Amino acid sequence: MEKDDKQRIMLEKVLKEHNYQESALLEILHRAQEIYGYLDKDLMMDISGSLNLPPSHVYGVVTFYSFFKLRKSGEHVVTGCLGTACYVRGVEQIMEAIEQEFKLKRGGSTADGKLSLLLTRCIGACAMAPNIVVDDEVIGKATKEVVTQKIREVLGGVKAET
């Protein structure tokens, strides 16, 4: 059995658990993303058909919530918080530094698939702004130097002398 077949069987089980109810859309989307890693067009179409929902409704829900991913992420994920506190305290300059240093754009990944740069509206840690999340580690009161060094470390680079 191929990987795609196993994933489809797992998704079908989730749909059955929720009796194909459209009211369970969010839970089904969360579980589908856990199974597949992201929600591409074909997968959203499959879910919309299974729940008898218009594809535009499913797409609207997926794009409304920042948790959902439309593309496969890189091995390592950096997320910049664009909430008001982070924005005012300079997250924009940190994001620009990441884009330049690692040659990628927001919402995209490096050519080798090692690093993705994502955005979120708020992580709920305003007192520590600006915040950047590298993989699952929140870097509060972030600076571009600290963040770029952390990214180099997770990518397998050498830690800077302190």
ABEGO torsion letter per residue (X at the ends): XBAAAAAAAAAAAAAAAAGGBAAAAAAAAAAAAAAAGBBBAAAAAAAAAAAGBBAAAAAAAAAABAABBABBBBABBBBBBABAAAAAAGAAAAAAAAAAAAGBBBGBBBAAGABBBBBBABAGAAAAOBBBBBEABBBBGBBAAAAAAAAAAAAGBBBBBX
